[in-house]
Amino acid sequence: MEELIKQLTGQLGIGADQAKGGAGLLFKLAQSKLGGDFSKIAAALPDVAGLIKSAPEAGGAAKLLGGLASALGGSKAQGLAGLASLAGGFSKLKLDAGMIGKFVPVVLSFVQSKGGGELQALLAKVLK
């Protein structure tokens, strides 16, 4: 995963801890949305559990907003719930919510390089 962290820090101009935490948040969201299918990603990226552990907990208004959007139901609301929880976590990393959109293509490209197009497509379903 060191390779992914180097790509994120180099391309986005952020610190290593911010890169680890942000990538961890994306993988944590994927893990919660994909359920058992996440094991395919974990098999291709053995250190992904460590990244997930480095993700900050979403809290406060972002968590509340995520719960509210989730309660409203529907796929669009589910997407909002995921984004709200990511925004809270990114804020704790001192990154604005706009950085989420910059992380996603780097992470997807990395996953494709390690696990192929099928894994990249699986992850893209929950991150786009």
C-alpha positions in Angstrom: 0.0 0.0 0.0 3.1 2.2 0.3 2.9 2.6 -3.5 -0.7 3.9 -3.3 0.3 6.4 -0.5 3.2 7.6 -2.7 0.8 8.1 -5.6 -1.7 10.0 -3.5 0.9 12.3 -1.8 2.7 13.0 -5.1 -0.4 13.6 -7.2 -2.5 15.5 -4.6 0.2 17.3 -2.7 -0.9 16.0 0.7 0.8 14.4 3.7 1.2 10.6 4.1 -1.1 10.5 7.1 -3.8 12.3 5.1 -3.3 9.9 2.2 -3.6 6.9 4.4 -6.6 8.2 6.2 -8.4 9.3 3.0 -7.7 6.0 1.2 -8.8 4.2 4.4 -12.1 6.1 4.3 -12.8 5.1 0.7 -12.0 1.4 1.4 -14.0 1.5 4.6 -17.0 2.8 2.6 -16.5 0.1 0.0 -16.3 -2.6 2.7 -19.6 -1.5 4.2 -21.3 -1.3 0.8 -19.9 -4.4 -0.8 -20.2 -6.8 2.1 -18.8 -10.2 1.2 -17.6 -9.0 -2.3 -15.0 -6.8 -0.5 -13.0 -10.0 0.2 -12.0 -9.9 -3.5 -10.4 -6.5 -3.0 -8.8 -7.6 0.3 -7.3 -10.6 -1.4 -5.7 -8.4 -4.1 -4.6 -5.7 -1.6 -3.4 -7.6 1.5 -2.7 -4.4 3.5 -6.1 -2.8 2.9 -7.2 -3.7 6.5 -4.4 -1.5 7.8 -5.5 1.4 5.7 -9.1 1.0 6.9 -7.8 1.1 10.5 -6.1 4.4 9.8 -9.4 6.0 8.7 -10.8 8.5 11.1 -14.3 8.0 12.5 -16.9 10.2 11.0 -18.7 12.1 13.7 -21.0 15.1 14.4 -23.1 16.6 11.8 -21.7 14.5 8.9 -22.7 11.3 10.7 -26.1 12.7 11.5 -26.6 13.8 7.9 -25.5 10.3 6.7 -28.0 8.6 9.0 -30.8 11.0 7.8 -30.0 10.4 4.1 -29.9 6.7 4.7 -33.3 6.7 6.5 -34.8 8.4 3.5 -34.0 5.4 1.4 -33.4 5.1 -2.3 -30.1 4.7 -4.1 -29.5 8.4 -4.4 -30.0 8.8 -0.6 -27.6 5.9 0.0 -25.0 7.7 -2.1 -25.5 10.9 -0.1 -25.1 8.9 3.1 -21.8 7.6 2.0 -20.6 11.0 0.8 -21.7 12.6 4.1 -19.7 10.1 6.1 -16.6 10.6 3.9 -16.9 14.3 4.2 -16.8 14.1 8.0 -13.8 11.8 7.9 -11.9 14.0 5.3 -12.6 17.0 7.5 -10.9 15.3 10.4 -7.9 14.8 8.1 -7.9 18.6 7.4 -9.0 17.9 3.8 -12.0 19.5 2.2 -14.8 17.4 0.8 -13.6 18.3 -2.8 -10.6 16.1 -2.2 -12.8 13.0 -2.2 -13.3 13.4 -5.9 -9.5 13.7 -6.4 -8.8 10.5 -4.3 -11.3 8.3 -6.2 -9.5 8.1 -9.6 -6.1 7.5 -8.0 -7.5 4.7 -5.8 -9.4 3.2 -8.7 -6.3 3.2 -11.0 -4.2 1.6 -8.2 -6.8 -1.1 -7.7 -6.9 -1.8 -11.4 -3.1 -2.1 -11.5 -3.1 -4.6 -8.7 -6.3 -6.6 -9.3 -7.5 -5.9 -12.8 -10.5 -4.3 -14.4 -13.0 -6.6 -12.6 -12.0 -5.4 -9.2 -11.7 -1.8 -10.4 -15.3 -2.0 -11.7 -16.5 -3.5 -8.4 -15.0 -0.7 -6.4 -16.1 2.0 -8.9 -19.8 0.9 -8.3 -19.6 2.2 -4.7 -17.2 5.1 -5.2 -18.9 6.9 -8.1 
